[in-house]
Amino acid sequence: RSMITKALPFDLTNAQSSVIREIDGDLTRGHPMLRLLQGDVGSGKTLVAALSALPLIEAGFQVALMAPTELLSEQHASQFSEWFSPLDISVGWLTGSMKIRPRRTMLEHLAKGKCQMVIGTHALFQDEIYFHRLGLVIVDEQHRFGVAQRLLLRKKGQNLTPHQLIMTATPIPRTLAMTHFADLDISVIDELPPGRTPVDTRILNQSRATEITDRLDTQFDEGGQAYWVCTLIEETEQSVSEAAESRLEKLKQQLPHRRIGLVHGRMKTDEKSEIMTAFASGELDLLVATTVIEVGVNVPNANIMVIENPERLGLAQLHQLRGRVGRGTRVSFCILLAGDAISQQSRERLSLLKNTNDGFKLAEADLRLRGPGDVTGTRQTGELSFKVADLSQHAHLLDQIASLSETIRLNHGETRDQLIERWIGHEEHFVNV
C-alpha cells in the first residue's frame, strides 16, 4: 500500500483513510464482509477499492471487480494495471466482446490462479468462468446490476464465500432498505479531493435550447468542453424526446465552427473508445451522447452537462450523469432541459437534484418515491410487504430490532433457526447479495 500511496500525486483524504480502516476491520472478522461504499463521483472510491484488494491478493486470494460497461471496465483495467504493475500483481480484463483466443487465455489464467486481479463486465459471472480462489468481489456502480447478477458473481467463490464491497454514488432503494433490514454495513467517503466545487444545477424549459447553445459557445471560447445528453438513440413516434442523431445535426447547424462528436450504445466498442479519447484529449468541444456516458468517463476539462428530457431518467442516473462534470477546477454546470408536460412528481424529483449534490439524500428521496423493494427477493423497487410491521408506523423500532436480532442470532440458536424457517424459508441467500 505504501508503494502505491507514495507514488500518488496527492494524499488520501481523511475519509478515504477512515474507510480503508473500516474495510480492514471487516477482513479480520470471522464472517465475510458485506459493505456498501458510498461516495459521490470523483470522491476516490476506486482508489479505496484498489488499496482494499491488496491484503487479499497478498494472502493468495483473487479479486474480481465488476463494472457495468466495457468503457468503465477498460478504464479501471488501465488504472489498476498502472497501480499494481510495480507490485508484480497481474491484472486481467474480461468482457463479452473479447476475441476467442485472448478470452480462452484469460479463463485459463483465472482457473489456475495466474490472474490475481480481474476486471470485467457481466461476462465475469458467465458459466464457463472459474476462479482458483476468489476472495473479494467488488461491484462498481451497483445500481446498474440486478440482484440475480450480483448473486451469480458471489457464487463464483465455489466453496468459499468471498468478501463483497459494493460501490455506488447513489444507492438504489433496495440497497438502502438493506441497510435497515439486513446485515449490510455502510462506509461513506464524505469529502471530495481539494479543489473540487459542487456542480451548479439548473432547470430550464426545452424552449430555451437555442439560448443554451449560445452559452456553450462562450464557454468553448474560454477553453471549456460540454456534454449534451439525449435519452433516445433514434426518433420514435411514441416519444417527444430528441434523438441523439437529430440533436447532433441541429447543433452542427447552430455551431458550425465547433468540433462536435457523437457517442451512443449501438456503436462498436472501438468506435466509442476513439470518440471518447478524442473528447478527453480536447479534440472535440462538444460531445452529444445517450446515457452510455453515465459511467466510465473522466474528462476534468468538461464543465457543462446538458440533459434533455431529464424527467425520463431516475434520480440515480441523473446524479451519475451530473457527476461527469465538476472533476476539474472550472466552475461546472448541469442544465436540465425539461419538457412542458411533466408531472408534479417529476418536478419534485428534479428540484431535489437541483438542491443537493449528496447521493444519500437523493437515495432517501428515491426511497420515499419508489419504495424499498423486496429485501428477500429480486425486486429492486416498489412497496415492501412485511408480515406484521408497517414501515411507516414502526420505523422507530428498527434500531431496537437490530440489537434484539443480534442477541437472538448469538444466544438462541434454536429460536433463530425456527424464525428464519418460518418467515424467510429458502430465500435467505438473496439477503446476502
N, C-alpha and C positions, 0 to 999 in steps of 0.2 A: 504493500500500500504506500509506504513512504516513497518508493521509487516513482510511483505514478504522481502522487501529490506534489513532490518536489519538482517534477517536470512541468507542472501546470503553470500557465502564466498568471494565475490568480490563486488566492487562498479559498479554502472551503468556507462557506458561510456557517455561522453558529448552528443554524437549523439543520444543515446537511450533516454536520458532525454529530449533532444530537440524534438524528435519525439512524445514522450508522451504528451508534452505541445501542439503540433500541433493537436493531436487527441482530447485532452480535449477541445480545442477551437472549433473543429467541433461539439462535442457533445452538446455544449451550443447554437448552431445556430438553426434557425427555420426550417431547412430542413435536411433530412437525410445525413449523411456522406457517401461519396464515395471516398475512399482514397486508393492509391496504396502505399504499404510499400516495398521498395526495399533495400536489404542489402545482401551482399554475405553470402554464407553458413558459419555459425558459428559466425555471427555478433550480434546475440542476438534478432532476430525478435520475437521468441516465447515468450520470457520474456516480451517484449513490448506488445504483444497481451494480455498476461495474466493481466498485470497491467492496460491495457486499458479497459478490460472487467469489472473490479471491480466496477466503478461508475454505470454502467448499472445494475449489479446484486444488488448493494446496493439500487438502485431506484425501485427494484421489477421486473426487466425485466430478460428474459432468454437470454443466449448467446450460439450460435452454432458455432463450429469450424469444417470445412470440410477439410479432408486430402485425398490425392489420393490413399493411400494404407493402408491395415489393419496394416501393420508393423509400419508405421508412426503414424497412429491414436492411436495405442496401446501405443506407446512411449509418445505421447502427453498426453493421458489419465493418464498415470502413473505420468508424470511430473506435470500436473495441479493438480492432487489429492494431491501430496506432498506439493505444494504451498498453495492450498485452504483448505485442511482439517483443519488446525489450525484455520481457519476463520469460520468454520462450514458452508462452502459452498459445496453443493452436486454436485459432478462431475459424469456424466454418460458416458458410452461408447456404441456406436451403430454401428454395421457392418452387412453386408449381411449374414455372416456365423453364426450369433448368434443362439443359440438354442431357440425353441419356447417359453418356459416359461420365461427365463430372458428377452427375447425380448418383450414379452407381458407386463411384469412389467415395463420395461423402457418406452414403449409407453404410459402406463398409467401415469407414473410419469411426462412425458413431457406434456401431455394433462392437467394434474391437477396443473402443476407448481411446483411439488415437486423437480424436477431436474432443478437446476439453470444454470448449465453449461453442455452442451453435446458435446462430441467429436465423430466424426464418419467419415465414407466414404460416397460414393454416396447414401448409404442407408438413409441418412438424408432427401433427397428430395422425397422419395417414397410417394405414395398417402396416405397410412394409417398413416403417421406421422402428428400429430397435436401438435402445441405448444400452451401453455397457453397465453404467452405474449412474443413473440420473439422480442428482441430489438437490437441485434447486430449479424451479420453474419460475421465470419472470414473464409476466404478461404486461405488455405496454399498451397504453390507450385501451384499457379493458372494456370500455363502453362499446367498443366495436366488435366484441366477441360475444357469442351466445353462451349460456350456461353449459350446454352439452359439449361445445367445443373445448371449453376450459377443463371439463371433466376428462375428456379424451386425452388431453396432453398430460394431465396429472396421473393418469393410469399408465403412462409410459415408464413410470418408475418400476414396473414389474413387481418384484417382491418388496421394494422399498416405497414408502410414501414420501415423495420429495417435499422439501420446503416450498412455499409459494409466496412470492412477492408480487402484488398486483398494483400496477401503477396507473394513475389517472389524474387528469386535471379537473374532471367533472364526474364524480361517481354517478352511475345510473341509479334510479330509485331502489332497485332490488338490493344493490350492494349497500346503499345507505341503510336500508332496513336491516341488513345482516349485522351491521354494527350494533344494533339493539338486540337482535333476536338470535344471533349465533356467535360463535367464538372467533370473530374477526377483529383483530387489533388494528388501530389506526396510527399512522405516523403522518405528520404534516410538516412540509417544508414551507414555512410561513414568512419567508423573506426572499426577495429577489436579489440577484447579484448587484453590487454597487453600480449606479449609473442608469439603471432601468427606471422608467417612469410609467405609470398606469396609462392604458390606451384611452383616449377621449372618444366615447361612443355617442353617436348622434342618430336620431331617427328622422328621416326626411321622406316626403312623398315622391313616388316614382316620376311624377311630372317634372321634378327638378333635376332629372338625369343630365340634361344638357348643361345645366349650371355646374354640376359636379365635374364634367369633363373640362370646363374652363379652369376650375380649381386645380385639377390634376396637372394641367399644362403648366401652371405656375410652379407646382411642386417639382415637376421634372426639370424646369429651368434651374431650380435650386439643388439639383442632384439627387432628388428622391426617386423612389420607384413605388409602383402600386399593383395591387391585385384587384380584379373585377370578377366577382363570383356569380355565376348563374346557376339555377337549380335544376336545369334540364340540359340534355345534350342536343336534342332536336325539337323543333316546334311540334306541338300536337294540338289538335282541335279542342281537346278537353281542357287545356290549360292556358292561362294568360301569361305564364312565365316566359320571359325571353330566353331563347336557347343561346348557348354559348357561341355557336357559329354566327347566328343572326346579330348578336351584340358585337362580335368581332368586326363584322362588316360595317356596322354603324360607327364604331369607334375609329375605324380606319378612315372613314369619310370625315369625321369630326376632327381627327388629329392626324392628318396625312403626313405630317413631318415627324411623327413619333414612331419608335420601333415597338411593335405590338406582337405578342405571341399568343398561342392558344394551347391549352393542355386539358385533356379530359380522359375519362376512364376507358374509352374504347380504343385509345391509341396503344400501340405496342410499347413495351417497357423501354426499349431503346429510344423510341421517339420521345417519350415523356422525359427520360433522363437527359436527352440532348437539349430539349426546351428548358428544362429546369436549370441545367448547367449554364445555359446562355443567360437566363434571368439572374442567377446567382452571381455571375461574373460581370453583370452590368451591361450586357449586350442588348438587353431589352429594357424599355422603360415601363411597359405595362404588360401584365400577364392576365389574359382572360381565361377563366377556368371554371370547372364544375367543382363539386366538393371533394374531388380527388386530392386537392391540396390541403384538406382538413388536417392531415398529419404528415410529418416527414419532410417539411420544407423549412429550411433555416436560412433566411436571407436578411441579415441585420440591417442592410441599407433600405429595405422596403418599409415604408412608414404609413401607407394608406391601404385600407381594406374596404372595398365597396361590395356589399352583399345585396343582390336583388331578391325580392320576394322572401325576406327573412322569416316571414310568418310560416313558410313551408317547412322550416327546419326546427328541430328540437333545441332546447337550451344548450345541451351538451355540444351539439355540432356547431352552433353559433359561437360558443365560448372557445372552441378549438380553432375555428376559422379566425376569430379575432386575435388569437394567440400567435398567428403568423406574423403580425406586426408588433412593434414595441420591443424588438430584440436588440436594437442599437441605441445610439444616443439621441437620435432625432425625435422630436415630438411626433407622436403617432395618433392616427385617427381611424375609427371604424364607422363607416357610413351605412346605415341600414335603410335601403330604399324600399319602403313598404307600399303595398297596393292600397287602393281606395277602400275596397270592401273586405276589410279584415275584421275578425270577431273581437269582442271585448276581451276575451281571454288571451287572444294573440297580442293585443295591445299591452295587456298587463305583463305578459312574458317579455316582450321587447323592452318595456320600461324597466323591468328587473335587470335585464342585461345592461341597459344604459347606466343604471345607478350603482352597479357593483362589478368589480373585477375579481371577486372572491368565488372560487369554484365550489366550495362547500355551501355557501349561501345560495348559489344557483341550484345546486343539487337538492337542497332542502325545499326550495320553491317548486322544483320539479316533482318532488315527493308529494307535496300538497296538491299539485295539479293533476298528477298522473297516477298516484297510488304506489305503494312499495313493492308490488309484485308478490310472487309466491316463494317464500323462503325455502320450502322443501320441494320445489318443482322447478320447471324451466321457464315459467312465465316471468318476463323481466319487469313488467309494469302492470298496473290495474289494481283493483281492490284486493286487499289481503283478508282472507277468511280465517278467523280464529274459531276454535271450537267453543270457547266460552267468552273470552275477553272481547271488548270493543276498544280498539286502539284510541279512538277519540276521547273515550271516557276514562281509560285506565293507563294512559301513558305515564302517569306519575309513579306507577308501581314498577317500572322497568328496572330501575337500579336495585330495588329490593329483590326482584326476581333473579337478576344476575347473581347476587350473593347467595340466595337460597339454592339456586340450581347447582352452584359450585359445591355447596355443602352436601347436597344430595349425591352429586357425582362422586365425591371423595369418600363419604362416610356411610352411604346407604346403597350399596351396590344392587341389592335385590329390588328395592323400590325403584331405583334408577332404571333398571332394565325393563321392569313392568311398565313404567311410564313411557319409555321410548317405544316399546312394542304397541302400547295402546293408542298413542296419539300420533306417532310418526310412522311406525311399521318399517317397511323396507325402503323408505325414501331418505334415510339418513345420509346416504352418500352425496346427495345433492347439496346438503347443508355444508359439506366440506369442500365445495368448489370455491 
